[in-house]
Amino acid sequence: MILIADDDNAIRLSLSMLLCKAGYEVKAVATPSDIVAAVRAAAPQLVLLDMNFSHATSGDEGLTLLRQIKVFHPSVPVILITAWGSIPLAVEGVQAGAFDFITKPWDNRMLLNRVATALELTRSTAPGDFDRSRIIGESPALMRVLDNISRVAATDAPVLIMGENGTGKELIAETLHANSRRRAAPFVKVNLGGISRSLFESEMFGHRKGAFTGATADREGRFSLADKGTIFLDEIGELDVNSQVKLLRVLQEHSFEMLGDSRTRNVDIRVVCATNANLAAMVAERTFREDLFYRINLITVTLPPLRERREDIAPLVEHFTKQWCAANHASRRTVARDAIAALKRMPFPGNIRELKNLVERTILISQNDVLHAEDFENAAALSPAPAPVAAMPYGNLEDIELAAVKDALKRSGGNLSQAAAILGITRQSLYRRMEKYHITS
């Protein structure tokens, strides 16, 4: 049974007719108390939950109901229904455990696709031989991520991996591929932030000899190389709008033409994307296409920063220490308890990547077989990054940057385009800084 929870009678009726016609059993309720009563009585297969009730516009009531549903039935997928202007709040809902969200007015085919996928993934159990050997840690935050990807890995559903720099997005993408039915086929990584607009088509679709000046031989594109496998599109938030149009066509039709060749080529791929940017905000700013956004984020996996999974610092440090010593044929090093305690107090804005670099730097400069807090502090002082200080979330340079971003946003009245112009950076760069400092407006 699918539970529809919305105080708008027209929406309840419309969704009920659509889902019943598709063969689903449906129950519709209108008030928060009815929702709670319904999920208490029996676990629905899926919940379609409006975020605003009684003409409220904040969405807080919807988030509260989401959390209550998850208390009663943690595994029940919840798809949020939200107005376009509340997308940032819907993203917060996804981070709080919602399966996905749709915006009003919705596309019926897309909605049914989301419902079918949610039900399919809920019915499927994580495979017993799920390989997570390269992922280090046991924190609750990490376990939630692994539970999600274990359910998604066996499907061909497109996945969007979100998270700050250094959180391990590429490793998660590799793990998805390694546990998929495509594991024996290629895993092709593409850093879209490193491909210029003029070379996008050549890099992604390939070209024939003579297609343009300098094309001295035929070249296969990344999509051809990924055929039957997985293509990992990293830094997708860096892609310019014109290139987004070209990418969207391939993702929709699974076909493309090489430059200099009119023959259409079909490709069988699974798409996994990653970004540290706020794509929903970019859609609102019209710097990222809405149709592409919905095409790539059927399943969203949000990686927690290291500061939210500090329980994993000790096993990560042990792993990086053993890994470095083995690779460099060095004598075994151990890490003292005082060092682990000190590391857990550090902010690590660069996340796991920063921790790994610090461990390796410490081993290089220390002459001790047992590494103490002082050894890591000495190594941190040699880092080009701000020295970690437990009492401060950022270093001096970060404080200056944070103040500049806030001042530009204030002067522009919250207009992101104007704020970026004041700072002399692109809107994408501004988004990254806002995410880094958790600035929401």
Summary of the structure (lengths in Angstrom):
residues: 441
radius of gyration: 23.9
end to end distance: 39.1
largest distance: 72.1
contacts: 1385
relative contact order: 0.08
helix: 50%
strand: 14%
